């Protein structure tokens, strides 16, 4: 029996960083319990389609080639547009009316490629915001990156962020008194102030102040001030209903300092925060979702979070 009863939520999901896909490149993806193909046309636009050609089922990422802004199947040469329309059959005069590949809405934002998934094929219902600091002067100009594949569900991971009592038990950090959470239509904002963490970099104690916003089930950002002012953008992308690909990208404010030096300092600093995230992994990978948990009054806004999260699933 599945550990999580949710299925895959309707949301935006990060499937690659923009610089992972050069013009003319083709990439196989495995997300949402299905095979996908991503390609960037010669004019720069990105498309994501179901991987298997509607004609006779060849995998479009295995030998497929970009021709202009279309993807040519390696089997019979049928060419598919970014919208999934058949642009050409090289040996036929007429294109069948039902010749169509399943495509997905795609946006590039914050140096990331995001795909909209909806079980009922409904068009995007919200937009991912521009992240503060991304592309701005005085900030690192590319993401420092960490990635993990974890046997858990995005809803479980996002719930963890507003599960205040576990901070002390799992992470060794006193639960700060200054903490808030505000649920909105498509996102929720949270803030934690004054959490203290001892750094191995010289043994100094950072007083961390963090606030952030989760958009849908697949994307979040947080701004953190401590030894550095950083912004962390995280993608939680389901591989299947019980496995999540996590991408954590970090940029930092550098002011007038040398970017290469700051990158190395911030990477070393954030390695500790990556370890902080990894402390949850064993619990996530072995816990089971309780639909009717025995919550106490000091457990934080878990019940409110679950009500908010329910909107991202289609009715059974």
Secondary structure by P-SEA (a helix, b strand, c coil): ccccccccccccccccccccccccbbbbbbcccbbbbbbbcccbbbbbcccccccccccccccbbbcccbbbbccccccccccccccccccccccccccccbbbbbbbcccbbbbbbbcccccccccccccccccccccccccccccccccccaaaaaaaaaccccccccccccccccccccccccbbbbbbcbbbbbbcccccccbbbbbbcccccccbbbbbbccccbbbbbbbccccccbbbbbbbbbbbbccccaaaaaaaaaaaaaaaaaaaacaaaaaacbbbbccccccccccaaaaaaaaaccccccc
